[in-house]
């Protein structure tokens, strides 16, 4: 049996064996260095109170730095610019200088060549109101964003960081990854000043007072409203895509269409649908900032998924716009 022999303090060589190696790993944050996430249920949020001084993401990783990846068009300016870039390409050349789409549908022709009718316009307004009612109802019912900080543990061995705040939990069984991702609640987009539902209600009431019969929402509006409900429950990235395109398209091309249609069939009357309380450019910028903040925490795959939804957004909106010419 091996024996333990006392080491004399007079032997410098032996004494050096007691010294700690001068190599220390970077210390993890002290408040949760031993924290391990296990069996987290989906969509549950974990909040920890942290010192006020901690305001930025912290990254500690033993892995090597990733190779620089390609930059997506508009990415340097924020994700909203990426969404705008994709949306512009889905316009025709007549609609936008960046447009690449060929004219195939009647509503894709220059507005000057449209032949709208009041009945068709009322169908468009009724279906639009249903879509805005649905969209704004989803936002109004959303819980307020959680406060606090959520921990994200990518690997118990090598990497962890924080997101502020968090509302989504997911796991990758293949890579044994457990993560709480930052995701702003839909409540972030409440009372932005871009809401259109009440404005449309006033317009439809005006038409009713002029003796017109207000139609019930038709298939295009009903189909789109149901799709938005579905996305809000299971696909936040796709929902954000529609949110962006509905409001921003109306504030740009939508206004131009409203003006041209009013010149042809409404004796140039400007509807409430095309009016905003306050500075529209500032209202839009406020929402851009919020959208960019939300997307900061998305993975590249999630951002791409959002961008890929743009074509569907255009299709649903186009189906409703086409009602003007019916």
N, C-alpha and C positions, 0 to 999 in steps of 0.2 A: 504494500500500500504506500502511495506517495505521501510524503510528510510535508508540512508547512514550516519553512525555516524563516525566522524573523530576519528582516533586512536591516542592516546596520545603517544609521544615519550618517556615518563617517565615510561611506563609500559613495562618491559623487556619481559614479556610473550607475550604481543600483538606484540611487535616489532619482536619477533622471527617468527611470522606468515608471515612476509614479506620476510624472507630469502628463497632463492631458494633451493629446495631439492638437496642434494649432490649426485645426480645420473644423469649422462649425457650419452646419447647414443653416440656411436662412430661417429665422424663427417665424412660425406661423402666428397669426393674430391670437393673442392670449385669451380672448374671451370665448373662443369656441374651437381651439386647436384639437381637442379630443372629440369634437362633435361628429357623430356618424348618423347619416340618414338611413332609415330602414323602413320598408313597408309603408311608404307614404301613400295615402289614398289620392286618387286623381283630383286635381283642382283644389287641393287644400293649401292654405297659405300659412307659412311659419314666419312670425315676426319676432325679432329680437331688438331690445333697446340697446343702442350703441352710444358711445361717447359722441358729443356734438361735433367734435373735431373731425370725425370720419365722414367725409362727404363724397369721396370718389371711389370708384371700383378698385378693388385690390386684387392683384393677380399673382399667384405663386405657382410656378410650374417647374417640374424637373425635366420636362420634355424640351427638345430643341425647338428653336424658333421656326415657324412655318415659312415656307417660301412665299414671296410676294405673289398675290393673285391678281388677275386682271380686274380692272375697274369697269364697272357698268356705266353706261351713258347716264349722266346726271348724278351719279353717286356722290361725287365730291360736294355737291350742294345740298345733299340730304335726300331721303327716300321719296319725298313728294316730287322732287324733280325727276326721279326715275319713273314715277307713275305718269307724270305729265309727258315725258318723252315717249313712252309706250302709247299713251292715248293719242298723241298727235299723229303718230304713224297710222292710226286707224281712221284718220280723216281722209277725205279726198283732197286733191290739189286745190280745188276751188274753195274748200272749207279752211284749209290751213297750208301754209307753205311747206311744212314738214310732212304733209300727208302723202301716203303711198297707196291708198286704197282706190280701186277703180269704181266708178259710179255704176251701181247695179240696181238700187232701190229708188223709188220716186223721191223720197225725202232726202236723198243724197245729192239731188240736183241743186243748183243755186236757188236760194229762196225766191229770188226775183221771178223765177219761172213757175213757182207754185201757183195752184189754183185752189186755195182753201175755201171752206164753207163754214158758216157759223155752227151748223150741226156737228160737223167733224171737229171743229175747235172745242166745242163743249164736251165731246167724247174724250178728247185729249186732256182737257182740264179735269174731268171727273176721274179718269184713270190716274192722272198725275197726283191728284189729291189722295187717292187710296195709297199710292206708293209712299208719299210723304207722311201720311197718317201712320202707316206701318213703321217706317224708318224712325220717325220721331217718337213713336210709342215704345219702340225697342230701347231707344236711348233713355227715355224718361223712366222706364222701369228698371234700368240697370242700377245695381248697388253703387254707392259711392266708392271711390278707390280706397283701398286699404292703406293705412299709415304704417310706418315702421320699416324694417329692413328684413329682407329674406336672404337666407344663406343658400348658396349654390355649391354643391360638392360634386365636382366632375370625376374625381378619382381619389380614393382614400390614400393612395400612395403618392400622387404627384401634383394634383392641381385642385385648387378651389378658389372661388371668388364670390362677390356679392352683387346682387341686383337691387335696385330701389324703385318702388316696392315690388312685390311679386304676387301673381295670382294663378299661375299655371304650374302644375307639376307633371313631369313626364319621365319615363325611364326607357333606356335602351338596353334590353336584356342581352343583346349580343356583346356589347362592350361593357356591360355592368355599370352603366352610367345612370345616376339618379340626379335629377336637376329640377330646380325651381326657376322658371323663367320669368323675367319682368314682363308684365303686360298690363297696360293701363286699362282700367275699366271703361266700358262704353259711357259711363257717367262723365268722363273727361270731356265728352262732346255734347254735353247738355247746355242749352241756352247759349249757343254760339252766335246768335244773331242771323244765321243763315237759314233758319227754319222757314218753311213755306206753307205749312198746313193751314194756319190761321189766315194767311193772305189769300190762299185759294178759296177758303170758305167765304170770304168777303166777295171775291169775284163771282163765284157761283150764285151767291145771293143777289148780286147786281143783275146778272143775266135773268134770274127768276123774276125780278121786279120789272124787267123789260118785256116780260111775257113769254120767255123761252122755258121749255121743259128741260129740266136737268136730268140727263140720263144716268142710269146706274153704271157703275164701273164694269167694263167689258173684259173679255178674256186676257188681253195683254197686261192690263193693270193687276187683275186678280192673280195671274200667274207670277208676275214679278213680285208682288207683295208676299205671296206664299214662299217664294224662293228666298227672299230676304229674311223671313222668319227662320227658315231652315238654317241658313248660314249663321245667323246670330247665335244659334244654339250649339253649333258644332264646328264652325270654321271661321275664327275671328279674322284671319288674314284676308280671306275672300270677302268677308263682310266689310272690312275697311276699304277694300278696293271699290266696292259699290258706293259706299258712303262718300268717298272722295269724288268719284266720277259724277254722281247724281248732283251734288251741290256745286262743284266747280264747273261742270259743263253748263249748268243752268245759268251761272253767273257770267258766262262768256257767250258761247254760241246761242244759248237759250234766250238771252236778252235780245240778241240781234233778230232771232226768229220771231219773238213776240212783237218787236217793233214793226217788222215787215208785214206780219199777218194783220196787225192792227191797222196799218195803212190801207190794206186791201178790203177788210170786211168790218172794221169797227170805227171807221171815221177817225183813225189815229188815237183812239182812246188808250191810255196807258193803264194796264191792269195792275192790281196790287201784287200779283205774282212776280212782277218785274221791278218791285220797289223794295228797298232795304232801309231799316232804321239805323242811321249812323253811316260811317265811312266804309263802304263795301271793301275797298282794298285792304283796310286794316282788319276787318272781320275775317277776310280770307287769310291774311298773314297769321292771325292768331291761331286759326285752325291748322295751317301749314306747320306751325311750330309744334302744336300738339301731336300731329300725325308723325312728324319727324322724331319726336321724343318717343312715341310708342314703338316705332320701327327700329330704334337704336338697339333694342334687346333681341330683335329677331335674328335668326340664323339666315345665312344667304339662301338656303333652301326655302325658308318661310317667305322671304322677300320675293323670291322668284315665283312662288305659288301665288302670292298676291298679284304680281304683275300679270301672270297668266290668266287671271280672272277678268282682265280688262275687256277682252273680246266679248265675253258673256254680258258684261255690263252694257257695252255698246249695243248688243243685240236686243236686250230687253228694253232699253231706252228707245231704240229705233222702232221697235214694234209699237210703242205708245205714241211716238212722234208721228208715225205714219197715219195715225187716226185723223190728224188735221186735214189730210187729203182725201178722207173717205166720204 
